[in-house]
Amino acid sequence: MTRIDLHCHSRASDGTLTPSELMRAGVAAGLDVMAITDHDTTGGWDEAAAARPAGLTLVRGAELSCRWYGVEPAIPLHLLAYLFDPAEPHLAADLLRMRTDRERRGEKIVELLRADGVDISWPEVHGYAAGGSVGRPHIAQALIRAGLVRTTNEAFASRWLGARYFVPKADLDVFEAVRAVRAAGGVPVFAHPNATVRGRIVPDKLIVDLAEAGLFGLEADHEDHSIEQRAHVRALAADLGLIVTGSSDFHGTHKTVQLGAFTTELAAYEKIVAAGTGVPILG
């Protein structure tokens, strides 16, 4: 059986493994195919491609930070984008804008923490990102190093990054993101769409509208979906003619889930490969 994990993060965003280490971990986990899908960046692509072991197929992608503005306040959601051309002007500009906003947001959070006497610095936080997209998990690493929290989850609590030192970030309109990914030859898949454990979720009607706009699939098998939610997502995908994926959403030590905990069926993967024209798979 081909083991396919299409949602994995490296230190280019908020994972704990470098892209090279992520490739080796994929082999150790018995994967045949894995995707690198860091948040709002392709910064790990080149290293992952150079380090890809023989026998492992690499799907290059990203997880885009989006919002649906059809309600107030808008609902944040994530869009997995596979095999898109990173040089396509519209999407490249969107990614650059989000990475720039993440940097400014990170600097602002560090400034707020330092104003309250917290012993962390922006160079330290930026270093944890290893040249990739800076996020709150990197600030959490600095808080852990300073002995102020023990875990990333504790750092994300309301006392710290969840409320007291929270700074909002810029996101893409989800419809614009779907269209941009398609225009770049990519394949858009809605990540963990029914994950109520993460907060508010969008109504099924929005997914119907996104399918009409070019959405290609739904991620059903995910640790943040209950059995009932997985079944609901599968049924919705079947009604709309969308593919279904399953993925670990691996982050390393930031989460307990392991590579290959959830996987994608070969037929769905083959449809993604056939639809993606921006960059080829490697392997």
SULQUI-V501590 format. One record per residue. RES is the residue in three letters. SS is DSSP state (helix for helix, strand for strand, loop for the rest). D_FIRST is the distance of its C-alpha to the first C-alpha in whole Angstrom. Layout:
[[RES/SS/D_FIRST] [RES/SS/D_FIRST]]
This chain:
[[MET/loop/0] [THR/loop/4] [ARG/loop/6] [ILE/strand/9] [ASP/strand/13] [LEU/loop/16] [HIS/loop/19] [CYS/strand/20] [HIS/loop/24] [SER/loop/26] [ARG/loop/29] [ALA/loop/30] [SER/loop/30] [ASP/loop/30] [GLY/loop/27] [THR/loop/28] [LEU/loop/26] [THR/loop/27] [PRO/helix/25] [SER/helix/25] [GLU/helix/24] [LEU/helix/21] [MET/helix/20] [ARG/helix/20] [ALA/helix/19] [GLY/helix/16] [VAL/helix/15] [ALA/helix/16] [ALA/loop/14] [GLY/loop/11] [LEU/loop/10] [ASP/loop/9] [VAL/strand/11] [MET/strand/14] [ALA/strand/18] [ILE/strand/21] [THR/strand/23] [ASP/strand/26] [HIS/strand/29] [ASP/loop/31] [THR/loop/31] [THR/loop/29] [GLY/loop/31] [GLY/loop/28] [TRP/helix/26] [ASP/helix/28] [GLU/helix/28] [ALA/helix/24] [ALA/helix/24] [ALA/helix/26] [ALA/helix/24] [ARG/loop/21] [PRO/loop/19] [ALA/loop/18] [GLY/loop/14] [LEU/loop/14] [THR/strand/14] [LEU/strand/17] [VAL/strand/18] [ARG/strand/22] [GLY/strand/23] [ALA/strand/26] [GLU/strand/26] [LEU/strand/30] [SER/strand/32] [CYS/strand/34] [ARG/strand/36] [TRP/strand/37] [TYR/loop/41] [GLY/loop/42] [VAL/loop/43] [GLU/loop/45] [PRO/loop/44] [ALA/loop/41] [ILE/strand/37] [PRO/strand/35] [LEU/strand/31] [HIS/strand/29] [LEU/strand/27] [LEU/strand/24] [ALA/strand/25] [TYR/strand/22] [LEU/loop/23] [PHE/loop/27] [ASP/loop/30] [PRO/loop/31] [ALA/loop/35] [GLU/loop/35] [PRO/helix/39] [HIS/helix/38] [LEU/helix/35] [ALA/helix/36] [ALA/helix/39] [ASP/helix/37] [LEU/helix/35] [LEU/helix/38] [ARG/helix/40] [MET/helix/38] [ARG/helix/38] [THR/helix/41] [ASP/helix/42] [ARG/helix/39] [GLU/helix/42] [ARG/helix/45] [ARG/helix/43] [GLY/helix/42] [GLU/helix/46] [LYS/helix/47] [ILE/helix/46] [VAL/helix/47] [GLU/helix/50] [LEU/helix/50] [LEU/helix/49] [ARG/helix/51] [ALA/helix/54] [ASP/loop/54] [GLY/loop/54] [VAL/loop/50] [ASP/loop/50] [ILE/loop/47] [SER/loop/47] [TRP/helix/46] [PRO/helix/45] [GLU/helix/43] [VAL/helix/41] [HIS/helix/40] [GLY/helix/39] [TYR/helix/36] [ALA/loop/35] [ALA/loop/35] [GLY/loop/36] [GLY/loop/34] [SER/loop/34] [VAL/loop/36] [GLY/loop/36] [ARG/helix/37] [PRO/helix/34] [HIS/helix/36] [ILE/helix/40] [ALA/helix/38] [GLN/helix/37] [ALA/helix/41] [LEU/helix/42] [ILE/helix/40] [ARG/helix/42] [ALA/loop/45] [GLY/loop/45] [LEU/loop/45] [VAL/loop/42] [ARG/loop/39] [THR/loop/36] [THR/helix/35] [ASN/helix/35] [GLU/helix/38] [ALA/helix/39] [PHE/loop/38] [ALA/loop/40] [SER/loop/43] [ARG/loop/46] [TRP/loop/44] [LEU/loop/42] [GLY/loop/41] [ALA/loop/45] [ARG/loop/47] [TYR/loop/46] [PHE/loop/44] [VAL/loop/44] [PRO/loop/43] [LYS/loop/41] [ALA/loop/40] [ASP/loop/38] [LEU/strand/37] [ASP/strand/38] [VAL/helix/34] [PHE/helix/35] [GLU/helix/37] [ALA/helix/33] [VAL/helix/31] [ARG/helix/34] [ALA/helix/34] [VAL/helix/30] [ARG/helix/30] [ALA/helix/33] [ALA/loop/31] [GLY/loop/29] [GLY/loop/26] [VAL/strand/24] [PRO/strand/25] [VAL/strand/23] [PHE/strand/25] [ALA/loop/24] [HIS/loop/24] [PRO/loop/27] [ASN/loop/28] [ALA/loop/28] [THR/helix/31] [VAL/helix/31] [ARG/helix/32] [GLY/loop/35] [ARG/loop/36] [ILE/loop/33] [VAL/loop/34] [PRO/loop/35] [ASP/helix/32] [LYS/helix/35] [LEU/helix/34] [ILE/helix/31] [VAL/helix/32] [ASP/helix/34] [LEU/helix/32] [ALA/helix/30] [GLU/helix/33] [ALA/helix/33] [GLY/loop/30] [LEU/loop/27] [PHE/loop/24] [GLY/strand/22] [LEU/strand/22] [GLU/strand/20] [ALA/strand/20] [ASP/strand/17] [HIS/loop/19] [GLU/loop/21] [ASP/loop/25] [HIS/loop/24] [SER/loop/25] [ILE/helix/23] [GLU/helix/25] [GLN/helix/25] [ARG/helix/22] [ALA/helix/22] [HIS/helix/25] [VAL/helix/24] [ARG/helix/21] [ALA/helix/24] [LEU/helix/26] [ALA/helix/23] [ALA/helix/23] [ASP/helix/27] [LEU/helix/27] [GLY/loop/25] [LEU/loop/23] [ILE/strand/19] [VAL/strand/17] [THR/strand/16] [GLY/strand/15] [SER/loop/16] [SER/loop/17] [ASP/loop/21] [PHE/strand/21] [HIS/loop/24] [GLY/helix/24] [THR/helix/27] [HIS/helix/29] [LYS/loop/26] [THR/loop/25] [VAL/loop/21] [GLN/loop/19] [LEU/loop/16] [GLY/loop/13] [ALA/loop/15] [PHE/loop/14] [THR/loop/11] [THR/loop/11] [GLU/loop/9] [LEU/helix/9] [ALA/helix/12] [ALA/helix/14] [TYR/helix/13] [GLU/helix/14] [LYS/helix/17] [ILE/helix/18] [VAL/helix/18] [ALA/helix/20] [ALA/helix/23] [GLY/loop/23] [THR/loop/26] [GLY/loop/27] [VAL/loop/25] [PRO/loop/23] [ILE/loop/19] [LEU/strand/19] [GLY/loop/17]]
